[in-house]
Amino acid sequence: MEKILGAKVQSTAELGIDGLYDRHGSEIIFFEVPEAESPRKVFRKLTNATDPPNAKSGGASEYGCSIETPNGFVYHALTIRGDVGGWRKDIELGAAQFGFSLAKIKKNKFEVDGNQEFEICNCTVKFF
C-alpha cells in the first residue's frame, strides 16, 4: 500500500499530537460532544447544518482522536480538506446553530472558542 501511495501509512495514534496540526491543505477542528450525544450524531449535525453548503469541494471526516479538558468537556477531532474555508464556515455555522463549542490545538495549548486555553499536558488525549 505504501508503495502505491508513495508515502508511509500511519494511524492517527502513530502520528500522535503532531498529526493534529493543520497540514498541507487540510485542517483539524475539534467539536464538543455533550454527554447526551454521540460523536457521530454531532458530526452529522455540524456538517449538514447549512443548506446550501458553503463548501464547494473536498470533505470532512472524523479523525480518530478525542480530548477531554480538565473541566470535563469532551471534544472529538474532524479534518476538513478541499475547500477548507467553506468547510470551516459550515462547521462554525453548525456549531452556532446547535450550541456546540469548537476548539483547535495551537502550539502546546488546546484553545476552546478562541477564548479559553488548556495546556495539552493537562488534558486527556485518546486516539482510536
Helices and strands as residue ranges (DSSP letters): H 2-5, H 12-15, G 16-20, E 26-32, H 39-47, E 58-68, E 74-82, H 84-98, E 102-106, E 109-112, E 116-119, G 120-122, E 124-127
